[in-house]
Amino acid sequence: TPPTLKIALAQTPNILTIEFSEPIDETALQLATFTVLPNLTETNRVLNGPQPTQMSLFFSQNLLSSTSYSFTLSGIEDCAGNATNLTGTFILPDNPVANDVVINEILFDPLTGGSDYVELYNASNKVFDVYQWKLANVAGDSVANKKSIASHFLIFPGEYVVVTKDTNNVKLNYPVHQVGRFVMSDLPTYNNDSGTVILLTDFVELDRVSYQDDWHFALLDTKDGKALERINAFDKSYNPNNWHTAAEAVSFGTPGLENSQFVPLQELGELFLTNKVF
């Protein structure tokens, strides 16, 4: 079986690291032809051992953030002589600022034996890697209990990613979900009655939601296992009127998909009153 591409990871300012599914013949990898569009000039090639599973390429030009590059690596073979050509894409992730990515859906009171989840939405026109981003809560008046995301995962404009400790449990309990939008990570404790969900990087706080259980639909018999959905990603995170219980028709959660309660903000015209008093 010939080798396959495991991941192609762009790093600032001008490095591409390619990881393979198995060890590669060192000589073949050194001689392999690398082509990329938009064009880049390769200046150095570094392998991570005599039977490398990883190769880093250095370019004379700096990579452009949020720009998709397509590449072909021709003439590689594994140690058993299985030859192949590999194609793929890579993107240098951008650095987010506040509200580029927002907290879009929260399950803080899961079913018995279930797992919390936090869904994020990319509200910008940039591409980000959630690797080493942190979810936290509040203790006293301070940000506390930061839990880092240990996996590389690219989130593109208009896309969602669901962070949870137990991806299989969430998929089982919420059948209306999007496969491929999940990242497994520990989460801080989020209380069932009220709490604060904070999303941050090492440099900036991206979003914060201080929820109350009474943000749920008032006529629910129970709030267990019911996610709070953001009505519009571009309205305020702290506005209780911008949150609502996910619809019963979608089993009370839509992890990885557009929210069942989503309503777009539209400017339809102006309202004029003929009298100051009703």
PyMOL commands that set and color helices and strands:
alter all, ss='L'
color gray80, all
select helices_A, chain A and resi 26-31+167-173+213-215+240-242+248-250
alter helices_A, ss='H'
color red, helices_A
select strands_A, chain A and resi 5-11+15-20+33-37+42-47+54-59+68-77+83-91+101-107+117-122+128-129+134-139+142-148+154-155+160-164+182-184+194-200+205-212+228-230+243-245
alter strands_A, ss='S'
color yellow, strands_A
deselect
rebuild
show_as cartoon
